[in-house]
Amino acid sequence: MKKNDKKKSPPSLLAKAERALREAVAEVIESHRRDGEPLIVWRDGKVARVFPDRSLVRETRARYGK
C-alpha cells in the first residue's frame, strides 16, 4: 500500500457549515439577479442596495476563529 492511499477523513463540521453558507448565499444572489431585485448589504458603514450580476459572486477563502 502506498503512503498516498490513506483514506480521506470526512469534512469537519466547520467545513460543512461553510459550504452550506456559500451555497445558500449563491442561491439568494442568483434569485435576486433572476428577479431583478437588489440585494440589501452593509457597505462602508451604511445600508446599500446592490443589483447583482455575474461578477458579484466571488469565491474567497475566509479564515474563521483561531
PQR file of N, CA, C, O and H, with PARSE charges and radii, in Angstrom:
ATOM      1  N   MET A   1       0.845  -1.181   0.000 -0.4000 1.5000
ATOM      2  CA  MET A   1       0.000   0.000   0.000 -0.0000 2.0000
ATOM      3  C   MET A   1       0.889   1.242   0.000  0.5500 1.7000
ATOM      4  O   MET A   1       1.843   1.330   0.772 -0.5500 1.4000
ATOM      5  N   LYS A   2       0.575   2.182  -0.854 -0.4000 1.5000
ATOM      6  CA  LYS A   2       1.337   3.425  -0.939 -0.0000 2.0000
ATOM      7  C   LYS A   2       0.931   4.375   0.170  0.5500 1.7000
ATOM      8  O   LYS A   2      -0.165   4.274   0.723 -0.5500 1.4000
ATOM      9  H   LYS A   2      -0.200   2.111  -1.481  0.4000 1.0000
ATOM     10  N   LYS A   3       1.825   5.301   0.491 -0.4000 1.5000
ATOM     11  CA  LYS A   3       1.528   6.285   1.525 -0.0000 2.0000
ATOM     12  C   LYS A   3       0.375   7.200   1.122  0.5500 1.7000
ATOM     13  O   LYS A   3      -0.367   7.662   1.989 -0.5500 1.4000
ATOM     14  H   LYS A   3       2.715   5.383   0.042  0.4000 1.0000
ATOM     15  N   ASN A   4       0.212   7.466  -0.144 -0.4000 1.5000
ATOM     16  CA  ASN A   4      -0.832   8.370  -0.612 -0.0000 2.0000
ATOM     17  C   ASN A   4      -2.209   7.723  -0.676  0.5500 1.7000
ATOM     18  O   ASN A   4      -3.187   8.397  -0.999 -0.5500 1.4000
ATOM     19  H   ASN A   4       0.815   7.090  -0.848  0.4000 1.0000
ATOM     20  N   ASP A   5      -2.305   6.444  -0.379 -0.4000 1.5000
ATOM     21  CA  ASP A   5      -3.573   5.731  -0.443 -0.0000 2.0000
ATOM     22  C   ASP A   5      -4.364   5.818   0.865  0.5500 1.7000
ATOM     23  O   ASP A   5      -5.325   5.071   1.053 -0.5500 1.4000
ATOM     24  H   ASP A   5      -1.510   5.896  -0.117  0.4000 1.0000
ATOM     25  N   LYS A   6      -3.974   6.714   1.761 -0.4000 1.5000
ATOM     26  CA  LYS A   6      -4.694   6.858   3.024 -0.0000 2.0000
ATOM     27  C   LYS A   6      -6.110   7.333   2.753  0.5500 1.7000
ATOM     28  O   LYS A   6      -6.359   8.104   1.826 -0.5500 1.4000
ATOM     29  H   LYS A   6      -3.193   7.321   1.607  0.4000 1.0000
ATOM     30  N   LYS A   7      -7.032   6.857   3.578 -0.4000 1.5000
ATOM     31  CA  LYS A   7      -8.413   7.292   3.450 -0.0000 2.0000
ATOM     32  C   LYS A   7      -8.521   8.754   3.853  0.5500 1.7000
ATOM     33  O   LYS A   7      -7.898   9.198   4.817 -0.5500 1.4000
ATOM     34  H   LYS A   7      -6.830   6.230   4.331  0.4000 1.0000
ATOM     35  N   LYS A   8      -9.323   9.488   3.098 -0.4000 1.5000
ATOM     36  CA  LYS A   8      -9.565  10.888   3.450 -0.0000 2.0000
ATOM     37  C   LYS A   8     -10.543  10.923   4.616  0.5500 1.7000
ATOM     38  O   LYS A   8     -11.512  10.166   4.654 -0.5500 1.4000
ATOM     39  H   LYS A   8      -9.829   9.127   2.315  0.4000 1.0000
ATOM     40  N   SER A   9     -10.274  11.812   5.564 -0.4000 1.5000
ATOM     41  CA  SER A   9     -11.192  11.956   6.681 -0.0000 2.0000
ATOM     42  C   SER A   9     -12.399  12.768   6.215  0.5500 1.7000
ATOM     43  O   SER A   9     -12.278  13.601   5.317 -0.5500 1.4000
ATOM     44  H   SER A   9      -9.486  12.427   5.533  0.4000 1.0000
ATOM     45  N   PRO A  10     -13.549  12.533   6.815 -0.5600 1.5000
ATOM     46  CA  PRO A  10     -14.740  13.282   6.407  0.2800 2.0000
ATOM     47  C   PRO A  10     -14.572  14.766   6.719  0.5500 1.7000
ATOM     48  O   PRO A  10     -13.820  15.129   7.624 -0.5500 1.4000
ATOM     49  N   PRO A  11     -15.267  15.624   5.976 -0.5600 1.5000
ATOM     50  CA  PRO A  11     -15.141  17.060   6.222  0.2800 2.0000
ATOM     51  C   PRO A  11     -15.580  17.403   7.638  0.5500 1.7000
ATOM     52  O   PRO A  11     -16.490  16.785   8.190 -0.5500 1.4000
ATOM     53  N   SER A  12     -14.924  18.390   8.207 -0.4000 1.5000
ATOM     54  CA  SER A  12     -15.280  18.808   9.561 -0.0000 2.0000
ATOM     55  C   SER A  12     -16.624  19.525   9.543  0.5500 1.7000
ATOM     56  O   SER A  12     -17.118  19.908   8.483 -0.5500 1.4000
ATOM     57  H   SER A  12     -14.185  18.892   7.759  0.4000 1.0000
ATOM     58  N   LEU A  13     -17.204  19.701  10.704 -0.4000 1.5000
ATOM     59  CA  LEU A  13     -18.474  20.413  10.823 -0.0000 2.0000
ATOM     60  C   LEU A  13     -18.312  21.844  10.316  0.5500 1.7000
ATOM     61  O   LEU A  13     -19.215  22.378   9.673 -0.5500 1.4000
ATOM     62  H   LEU A  13     -16.802  19.390  11.566  0.4000 1.0000
ATOM     63  N   LEU A  14     -17.181  22.461  10.595 -0.4000 1.5000
ATOM     64  CA  LEU A  14     -16.915  23.820  10.123 -0.0000 2.0000
ATOM     65  C   LEU A  14     -16.896  23.868   8.600  0.5500 1.7000
ATOM     66  O   LEU A  14     -17.465  24.783   8.003 -0.5500 1.4000
ATOM     67  H   LEU A  14     -16.446  22.027  11.118  0.4000 1.0000
ATOM     68  N   ALA A  15     -16.254  22.901   7.971 -0.4000 1.5000
ATOM     69  CA  ALA A  15     -16.198  22.858   6.511 -0.0000 2.0000
ATOM     70  C   ALA A  15     -17.589  22.656   5.918  0.5500 1.7000
ATOM     71  O   ALA A  15     -17.928  23.268   4.906 -0.5500 1.4000
ATOM     72  H   ALA A  15     -15.792  22.159   8.455  0.4000 1.0000
ATOM     73  N   LYS A  16     -18.387  21.808   6.539 -0.4000 1.5000
ATOM     74  CA  LYS A  16     -19.753  21.575   6.063 -0.0000 2.0000
ATOM     75  C   LYS A  16     -20.597  22.842   6.199  0.5500 1.7000
ATOM     76  O   LYS A  16     -21.351  23.190   5.291 -0.5500 1.4000
ATOM     77  H   LYS A  16     -18.112  21.310   7.362  0.4000 1.0000
ATOM     78  N   ALA A  17     -20.467  23.523   7.326 -0.4000 1.5000
ATOM     79  CA  ALA A  17     -21.241  24.738   7.561 -0.0000 2.0000
ATOM     80  C   ALA A  17     -20.837  25.838   6.579  0.5500 1.7000
ATOM     81  O   ALA A  17     -21.694  26.543   6.047 -0.5500 1.4000
ATOM     82  H   ALA A  17     -19.854  23.240   8.064  0.4000 1.0000
ATOM     83  N   GLU A  18     -19.542  25.981   6.341 -0.4000 1.5000
ATOM     84  CA  GLU A  18     -19.063  26.999   5.408 -0.0000 2.0000
ATOM     85  C   GLU A  18     -19.564  26.715   3.985  0.5500 1.7000
ATOM     86  O   GLU A  18     -19.960  27.633   3.267 -0.5500 1.4000
ATOM     87  H   GLU A  18     -18.846  25.408   6.773  0.4000 1.0000
ATOM     88  N   ARG A  19     -19.545  25.467   3.595 -0.4000 1.5000
ATOM     89  CA  ARG A  19     -20.027  25.099   2.262 -0.0000 2.0000
ATOM     90  C   ARG A  19     -21.522  25.381   2.134  0.5500 1.7000
ATOM     91  O   ARG A  19     -21.969  25.908   1.115 -0.5500 1.4000
ATOM     92  H   ARG A  19     -19.223  24.721   4.179  0.4000 1.0000
ATOM     93  N   ALA A  20     -22.296  25.033   3.160 -0.4000 1.5000
ATOM     94  CA  ALA A  20     -23.734  25.277   3.141 -0.0000 2.0000
ATOM     95  C   ALA A  20     -24.036  26.770   3.065  0.5500 1.7000
ATOM     96  O   ALA A  20     -24.951  27.187   2.355 -0.5500 1.4000
ATOM     97  H   ALA A  20     -21.933  24.604   3.987  0.4000 1.0000
ATOM     98  N   LEU A  21     -23.272  27.568   3.793 -0.4000 1.5000
ATOM     99  CA  LEU A  21     -23.467  29.015   3.779 -0.0000 2.0000
ATOM    100  C   LEU A  21     -23.147  29.598   2.406  0.5500 1.7000
ATOM    101  O   LEU A  21     -23.891  30.434   1.893 -0.5500 1.4000
ATOM    102  H   LEU A  21     -22.529  27.229   4.370  0.4000 1.0000
ATOM    103  N   ARG A  22     -22.043  29.160   1.814 -0.4000 1.5000
ATOM    104  CA  ARG A  22     -21.671  29.644   0.475 -0.0000 2.0000
ATOM    105  C   ARG A  22     -22.738  29.284  -0.559  0.5500 1.7000
ATOM    106  O   ARG A  22     -23.081  30.101  -1.414 -0.5500 1.4000
ATOM    107  H   ARG A  22     -21.438  28.481   2.230  0.4000 1.0000
ATOM    108  N   GLU A  23     -23.262  28.059  -0.477 -0.4000 1.5000
ATOM    109  CA  GLU A  23     -24.294  27.631  -1.417 -0.0000 2.0000
ATOM    110  C   GLU A  23     -25.580  28.438  -1.229  0.5500 1.7000
ATOM    111  O   GLU A  23     -26.225  28.814  -2.207 -0.5500 1.4000
ATOM    112  H   GLU A  23     -22.984  27.396   0.218  0.4000 1.0000
ATOM    113  N   ALA A  24     -25.954  28.707   0.029 -0.4000 1.5000
ATOM    114  CA  ALA A  24     -27.164  29.477   0.306 -0.0000 2.0000
ATOM    115  C   ALA A  24     -27.029  30.909  -0.210  0.5500 1.7000
ATOM    116  O   ALA A  24     -27.965  31.442  -0.807 -0.5500 1.4000
ATOM    117  H   ALA A  24     -25.430  28.402   0.824  0.4000 1.0000
ATOM    118  N   VAL A  25     -25.885  31.528   0.012 -0.4000 1.5000
ATOM    119  CA  VAL A  25     -25.652  32.891  -0.472 -0.0000 2.0000
ATOM    120  C   VAL A  25     -25.696  32.929  -1.992  0.5500 1.7000
ATOM    121  O   VAL A  25     -26.298  33.835  -2.569 -0.5500 1.4000
ATOM    122  H   VAL A  25     -25.125  31.094   0.497  0.4000 1.0000
ATOM    123  N   ALA A  26     -25.077  31.972  -2.642 -0.4000 1.5000
ATOM    124  CA  ALA A  26     -25.088  31.923  -4.111 -0.0000 2.0000
ATOM    125  C   ALA A  26     -26.513  31.787  -4.631  0.5500 1.7000
ATOM    126  O   ALA A  26     -26.862  32.405  -5.636 -0.5500 1.4000
ATOM    127  H   ALA A  26     -24.588  31.236  -2.173  0.4000 1.0000
ATOM    128  N   GLU A  27     -27.345  30.985  -3.962 -0.4000 1.5000
ATOM    129  CA  GLU A  27     -28.739  30.815  -4.378 -0.0000 2.0000
ATOM    130  C   GLU A  27     -29.531  32.114  -4.223  0.5500 1.7000
ATOM    131  O   GLU A  27     -30.329  32.466  -5.092 -0.5500 1.4000
ATOM    132  H   GLU A  27     -27.062  30.483  -3.145  0.4000 1.0000
ATOM    133  N   VAL A  28     -29.308  32.824  -3.118 -0.4000 1.5000
ATOM    134  CA  VAL A  28     -30.006  34.098  -2.900 -0.0000 2.0000
ATOM    135  C   VAL A  28     -29.581  35.121  -3.953  0.5500 1.7000
ATOM    136  O   VAL A  28     -30.424  35.821  -4.512 -0.5500 1.4000
ATOM    137  H   VAL A  28     -28.659  32.539  -2.412  0.4000 1.0000
ATOM    138  N   ILE A  29     -28.296  35.209  -4.222 -0.4000 1.5000
ATOM    139  CA  ILE A  29     -27.810  36.155  -5.230 -0.0000 2.0000
ATOM    140  C   ILE A  29     -28.396  35.824  -6.595  0.5500 1.7000
ATOM    141  O   ILE A  29     -28.834  36.720  -7.316 -0.5500 1.4000
ATOM    142  H   ILE A  29     -27.610  34.639  -3.768  0.4000 1.0000
ATOM    143  N   GLU A  30     -28.410  34.551  -6.952 -0.4000 1.5000
ATOM    144  CA  GLU A  30     -28.967  34.143  -8.245 -0.0000 2.0000
ATOM    145  C   GLU A  30     -30.460  34.455  -8.322  0.5500 1.7000
ATOM    146  O   GLU A  30     -30.942  34.904  -9.362 -0.5500 1.4000
ATOM    147  H   GLU A  30     -28.054  33.823  -6.366  0.4000 1.0000
ATOM    148  N   SER A  31     -31.185  34.226  -7.250 -0.4000 1.5000
ATOM    149  CA  SER A  31     -32.614  34.517  -7.218 -0.0000 2.0000
ATOM    150  C   SER A  31     -32.862  36.010  -7.412  0.5500 1.7000
ATOM    151  O   SER A  31     -33.741  36.394  -8.183 -0.5500 1.4000
ATOM    152  H   SER A  31     -30.794  33.861  -6.405  0.4000 1.0000
ATOM    153  N   HIS A  32     -32.111  36.842  -6.732 -0.4000 1.5000
ATOM    154  CA  HIS A  32     -32.267  38.292  -6.870 -0.0000 2.0000
ATOM    155  C   HIS A  32     -31.864  38.754  -8.269  0.5500 1.7000
ATOM    156  O   HIS A  32     -32.500  39.644  -8.833 -0.5500 1.4000
ATOM    157  H   HIS A  32     -31.397  36.530  -6.105  0.4000 1.0000
ATOM    158  N   ARG A  33     -30.827  38.165  -8.825 -0.4000 1.5000
ATOM    159  CA  ARG A  33     -30.394  38.530 -10.176 -0.0000 2.0000
ATOM    160  C   ARG A  33     -31.492  38.177 -11.181  0.5500 1.7000
ATOM    161  O   ARG A  33     -31.839  38.981 -12.045 -0.5500 1.4000
ATOM    162  H   ARG A  33     -30.311  37.441  -8.366  0.4000 1.0000
ATOM    163  N   ARG A  34     -32.031  36.971 -11.056 -0.4000 1.5000
ATOM    164  CA  ARG A  34     -33.059  36.494 -11.969 -0.0000 2.0000
ATOM    165  C   ARG A  34     -34.322  37.355 -11.891  0.5500 1.7000
ATOM    166  O   ARG A  34     -34.954  37.625 -12.912 -0.5500 1.4000
ATOM    167  H   ARG A  34     -31.749  36.317 -10.354  0.4000 1.0000
ATOM    168  N   ASP A  35     -34.690  37.788 -10.671 -0.4000 1.5000
ATOM    169  CA  ASP A  35     -35.911  38.568 -10.471 -0.0000 2.0000
ATOM    170  C   ASP A  35     -35.689  40.074 -10.638  0.5500 1.7000
ATOM    171  O   ASP A  35     -36.646  40.847 -10.598 -0.5500 1.4000
ATOM    172  H   ASP A  35     -34.176  37.569  -9.842  0.4000 1.0000
ATOM    173  N   GLY A  36     -34.439  40.494 -10.825 -0.4000 1.5000
ATOM    174  CA  GLY A  36     -34.146  41.922 -10.991 -0.0000 2.0000
ATOM    175  C   GLY A  36     -34.280  42.716  -9.709  0.5500 1.7000
ATOM    176  O   GLY A  36     -34.484  43.929  -9.748 -0.5500 1.4000
ATOM    177  H   GLY A  36     -33.661  39.866 -10.858  0.4000 1.0000
ATOM    178  N   GLU A  37     -34.171  42.050  -8.581 -0.4000 1.5000
ATOM    179  CA  GLU A  37     -34.299  42.687  -7.269 -0.0000 2.0000
ATOM    180  C   GLU A  37     -32.914  43.026  -6.709  0.5500 1.7000
ATOM    181  O   GLU A  37     -31.967  42.267  -6.914 -0.5500 1.4000
ATOM    182  H   GLU A  37     -34.006  41.065  -8.550  0.4000 1.0000
ATOM    183  N   PRO A  38     -32.787  44.143  -6.011 -0.5600 1.5000
ATOM    184  CA  PRO A  38     -31.487  44.469  -5.415  0.2800 2.0000
ATOM    185  C   PRO A  38     -31.236  43.645  -4.149  0.5500 1.7000
ATOM    186  O   PRO A  38     -32.167  43.219  -3.465 -0.5500 1.4000
ATOM    187  N   LEU A  39     -29.980  43.440  -3.866 -0.4000 1.5000
ATOM    188  CA  LEU A  39     -29.576  42.850  -2.591 -0.0000 2.0000
ATOM    189  C   LEU A  39     -29.361  44.003  -1.622  0.5500 1.7000
ATOM    190  O   LEU A  39     -28.825  45.043  -2.004 -0.5500 1.4000
ATOM    191  H   LEU A  39     -29.223  43.786  -4.421  0.4000 1.0000
ATOM    192  N   ILE A  40     -29.764  43.829  -0.401 -0.4000 1.5000
ATOM    193  CA  ILE A  40     -29.537  44.846   0.615 -0.0000 2.0000
ATOM    194  C   ILE A  40     -28.317  44.388   1.410  0.5500 1.7000
ATOM    195  O   ILE A  40     -28.335  43.329   2.037 -0.5500 1.4000
ATOM    196  H   ILE A  40     -30.199  42.984  -0.090  0.4000 1.0000
ATOM    197  N   VAL A  41     -27.255  45.198   1.375 -0.4000 1.5000
ATOM    198  CA  VAL A  41     -25.990  44.834   2.011 -0.0000 2.0000
ATOM    199  C   VAL A  41     -25.492  45.971   2.894  0.5500 1.7000
ATOM    200  O   VAL A  41     -25.958  47.106   2.789 -0.5500 1.4000
ATOM    201  H   VAL A  41     -27.241  46.058   0.864  0.4000 1.0000
ATOM    202  N   TRP A  42     -24.561  45.657   3.743 -0.4000 1.5000
ATOM    203  CA  TRP A  42     -23.902  46.636   4.589 -0.0000 2.0000
ATOM    204  C   TRP A  42     -22.569  46.967   3.934  0.5500 1.7000
ATOM    205  O   TRP A  42     -21.720  46.088   3.786 -0.5500 1.4000
ATOM    206  H   TRP A  42     -24.183  44.736   3.828  0.4000 1.0000
ATOM    207  N   ARG A  43     -22.374  48.219   3.540 -0.4000 1.5000
ATOM    208  CA  ARG A  43     -21.153  48.608   2.837 -0.0000 2.0000
ATOM    209  C   ARG A  43     -20.686  49.957   3.364  0.5500 1.7000
ATOM    210  O   ARG A  43     -21.443  50.927   3.375 -0.5500 1.4000
ATOM    211  H   ARG A  43     -23.063  48.933   3.660  0.4000 1.0000
ATOM    212  N   ASP A  44     -19.449  50.007   3.794 -0.4000 1.5000
ATOM    213  CA  ASP A  44     -18.840  51.244   4.302 -0.0000 2.0000
ATOM    214  C   ASP A  44     -19.659  51.877   5.425  0.5500 1.7000
ATOM    215  O   ASP A  44     -19.803  53.098   5.486 -0.5500 1.4000
ATOM    216  H   ASP A  44     -18.834  49.219   3.785  0.4000 1.0000
ATOM    217  N   GLY A  45     -20.189  51.048   6.303 -0.4000 1.5000
ATOM    218  CA  GLY A  45     -20.933  51.544   7.453 -0.0000 2.0000
ATOM    219  C   GLY A  45     -22.341  52.000   7.144  0.5500 1.7000
ATOM    220  O   GLY A  45     -22.989  52.617   7.989 -0.5500 1.4000
ATOM    221  H   GLY A  45     -20.073  50.056   6.254  0.4000 1.0000
ATOM    222  N   LYS A  46     -22.831  51.707   5.943 -0.4000 1.5000
ATOM    223  CA  LYS A  46     -24.170  52.132   5.544 -0.0000 2.0000
ATOM    224  C   LYS A  46     -24.896  50.985   4.841  0.5500 1.7000
ATOM    225  O   LYS A  46     -24.279  50.065   4.305 -0.5500 1.4000
ATOM    226  H   LYS A  46     -22.305  51.206   5.257  0.4000 1.0000
ATOM    227  N   VAL A  47     -26.225  51.073   4.863 -0.4000 1.5000
ATOM    228  CA  VAL A  47     -27.037  50.119   4.123 -0.0000 2.0000
ATOM    229  C   VAL A  47     -27.000  50.535   2.654  0.5500 1.7000
ATOM    230  O   VAL A  47     -27.152  51.713   2.329 -0.5500 1.4000
ATOM    231  H   VAL A  47     -26.726  51.820   5.299  0.4000 1.0000
ATOM    232  N   ALA A  48     -26.799  49.560   1.772 -0.4000 1.5000
ATOM    233  CA  ALA A  48     -26.727  49.860   0.341 -0.0000 2.0000
ATOM    234  C   ALA A  48     -27.517  48.817  -0.436  0.5500 1.7000
ATOM    235  O   ALA A  48     -27.598  47.652  -0.045 -0.5500 1.4000
ATOM    236  H   ALA A  48     -26.676  48.603   2.035  0.4000 1.0000
ATOM    237  N   ARG A  49     -28.093  49.261  -1.539 -0.4000 1.5000
ATOM    238  CA  ARG A  49     -28.758  48.348  -2.468 -0.0000 2.0000
ATOM    239  C   ARG A  49     -27.792  48.050  -3.594  0.5500 1.7000
ATOM    240  O   ARG A  49     -27.217  48.956  -4.198 -0.5500 1.4000
ATOM    241  H   ARG A  49     -28.028  50.207  -1.856  0.4000 1.0000
ATOM    242  N   VAL A  50     -27.621  46.769  -3.869 -0.4000 1.5000
ATOM    243  CA  VAL A  50     -26.710  46.338  -4.923 -0.0000 2.0000
ATOM    244  C   VAL A  50     -27.486  45.454  -5.874  0.5500 1.7000
ATOM    245  O   VAL A  50     -28.083  44.460  -5.458 -0.5500 1.4000
ATOM    246  H   VAL A  50     -28.088  46.033  -3.379  0.4000 1.0000
ATOM    247  N   PHE A  51     -27.482  45.811  -7.156 -0.4000 1.5000
ATOM    248  CA  PHE A  51     -28.118  44.951  -8.148 -0.0000 2.0000
ATOM    249  C   PHE A  51     -27.107  43.894  -8.550  0.5500 1.7000
ATOM    250  O   PHE A  51     -26.038  44.216  -9.069 -0.5500 1.4000
ATOM    251  H   PHE A  51     -26.998  46.618  -7.493  0.4000 1.0000
ATOM    252  N   PRO A  52     -27.440  42.637  -8.314 -0.5600 1.5000
ATOM    253  CA  PRO A  52     -26.476  41.566  -8.581  0.2800 2.0000
ATOM    254  C   PRO A  52     -26.266  41.331 -10.074  0.5500 1.7000
ATOM    255  O   PRO A  52     -27.177  41.477 -10.889 -0.5500 1.4000
ATOM    256  N   ASP A  53     -25.028  40.960 -10.395 -0.4000 1.5000
ATOM    257  CA  ASP A  53     -24.700  40.481 -11.726 -0.0000 2.0000
ATOM    258  C   ASP A  53     -23.753  39.308 -11.546  0.5500 1.7000
ATOM    259  O   ASP A  53     -23.430  38.940 -10.416 -0.5500 1.4000
ATOM    260  H   ASP A  53     -24.289  40.841  -9.733  0.4000 1.0000
ATOM    261  N   ARG A  54     -23.320  38.737 -12.607 -0.4000 1.5000
ATOM    262  CA  ARG A  54     -22.473  37.536 -12.507 -0.0000 2.0000
ATOM    263  C   ARG A  54     -21.158  37.810 -11.774  0.5500 1.7000
ATOM    264  O   ARG A  54     -20.604  36.903 -11.153 -0.5500 1.4000
ATOM    265  H   ARG A  54     -23.582  39.035 -13.524  0.4000 1.0000
ATOM    266  N   SER A  55     -20.654  39.033 -11.835 -0.4000 1.5000
ATOM    267  CA  SER A  55     -19.365  39.329 -11.209 -0.0000 2.0000
ATOM    268  C   SER A  55     -19.479  39.471  -9.693  0.5500 1.7000
ATOM    269  O   SER A  55     -18.461  39.547  -9.004 -0.5500 1.4000
ATOM    270  H   SER A  55     -21.104  39.769 -12.340  0.4000 1.0000
ATOM    271  N   LEU A  56     -20.700  39.508  -9.165 -0.4000 1.5000
ATOM    272  CA  LEU A  56     -20.884  39.701  -7.732 -0.0000 2.0000
ATOM    273  C   LEU A  56     -20.481  38.469  -6.926  0.5500 1.7000
ATOM    274  O   LEU A  56     -20.000  38.597  -5.800 -0.5500 1.4000
ATOM    275  H   LEU A  56     -21.527  39.446  -9.725  0.4000 1.0000
ATOM    276  N   VAL A  57     -20.671  37.293  -7.486 -0.4000 1.5000
ATOM    277  CA  VAL A  57     -20.354  36.063  -6.762 -0.0000 2.0000
ATOM    278  C   VAL A  57     -18.871  35.780  -6.914  0.5500 1.7000
ATOM    279  O   VAL A  57     -18.381  35.541  -8.017 -0.5500 1.4000
ATOM    280  H   VAL A  57     -21.062  37.189  -8.401  0.4000 1.0000
ATOM    281  N   ARG A  58     -18.162  35.810  -5.796 -0.4000 1.5000
ATOM    282  CA  ARG A  58     -16.729  35.549  -5.808 -0.0000 2.0000
ATOM    283  C   ARG A  58     -16.421  34.494  -4.756  0.5500 1.7000
ATOM    284  O   ARG A  58     -17.025  34.472  -3.684 -0.5500 1.4000
ATOM    285  H   ARG A  58     -18.560  36.005  -4.899  0.4000 1.0000
ATOM    286  N   GLU A  59     -15.506  33.651  -5.067 -0.4000 1.5000
ATOM    287  CA  GLU A  59     -15.051  32.667  -4.090 -0.0000 2.0000
ATOM    288  C   GLU A  59     -13.837  33.247  -3.380  0.5500 1.7000
ATOM    289  O   GLU A  59     -12.812  33.521  -4.004 -0.5500 1.4000
ATOM    290  H   GLU A  59     -15.015  33.669  -5.938  0.4000 1.0000
ATOM    291  N   THR A  60     -13.958  33.429  -2.098 -0.4000 1.5000
ATOM    292  CA  THR A  60     -12.835  33.900  -1.308 -0.0000 2.0000
ATOM    293  C   THR A  60     -12.583  32.899  -0.201  0.5500 1.7000
ATOM    294  O   THR A  60     -13.502  32.228   0.268 -0.5500 1.4000
ATOM    295  H   THR A  60     -14.791  33.207  -1.591  0.4000 1.0000
ATOM    296  N   ARG A  61     -11.378  32.809   0.197 -0.4000 1.5000
ATOM    297  CA  ARG A  61     -11.010  31.911   1.283 -0.0000 2.0000
ATOM    298  C   ARG A  61     -10.973  32.713   2.571  0.5500 1.7000
ATOM    299  O   ARG A  61     -10.016  33.443   2.829 -0.5500 1.4000
ATOM    300  H   ARG A  61     -10.631  33.355  -0.183  0.4000 1.0000
ATOM    301  N   ALA A  62     -11.993  32.581   3.359 -0.4000 1.5000
ATOM    302  CA  ALA A  62     -12.070  33.289   4.628 -0.0000 2.0000
ATOM    303  C   ALA A  62     -11.572  32.372   5.747  0.5500 1.7000
ATOM    304  O   ALA A  62     -11.756  31.156   5.691 -0.5500 1.4000
ATOM    305  H   ALA A  62     -12.770  31.989   3.150  0.4000 1.0000
ATOM    306  N   ARG A  63     -10.960  32.949   6.730 -0.4000 1.5000
ATOM    307  CA  ARG A  63     -10.497  32.213   7.902 -0.0000 2.0000
ATOM    308  C   ARG A  63     -11.361  32.635   9.079  0.5500 1.7000
ATOM    309  O   ARG A  63     -11.471  33.826   9.370 -0.5500 1.4000
ATOM    310  H   ARG A  63     -10.811  33.936   6.775  0.4000 1.0000
ATOM    311  N   TYR A  64     -11.970  31.679   9.754 -0.4000 1.5000
ATOM    312  CA  TYR A  64     -12.826  31.970  10.886 -0.0000 2.0000
ATOM    313  C   TYR A  64     -12.179  31.408  12.146  0.5500 1.7000
ATOM    314  O   TYR A  64     -11.456  30.412  12.107 -0.5500 1.4000
ATOM    315  H   TYR A  64     -11.880  30.712   9.517  0.4000 1.0000
ATOM    316  N   GLY A  65     -12.458  32.071  13.261 -0.4000 1.5000
ATOM    317  CA  GLY A  65     -11.967  31.580  14.536 -0.0000 2.0000
ATOM    318  C   GLY A  65     -10.475  31.783  14.706  0.5500 1.7000
ATOM    319  O   GLY A  65      -9.863  32.631  14.057 -0.5500 1.4000
ATOM    320  H   GLY A  65     -13.045  32.880  13.293  0.4000 1.0000
ATOM    321  N   LYS A  66      -9.919  31.001  15.577 -0.4000 1.5000
ATOM    322  CA  LYS A  66      -8.496  30.996  15.896 -0.0000 2.0000
ATOM    323  C   LYS A  66      -8.005  32.366  16.115  0.5500 1.7000
ATOM    324  O   LYS A  66      -6.823  32.561  16.396 -0.5500 1.4000
ATOM    325  H   LYS A  66     -10.416  30.312  16.104  0.4000 1.0000
TER
END
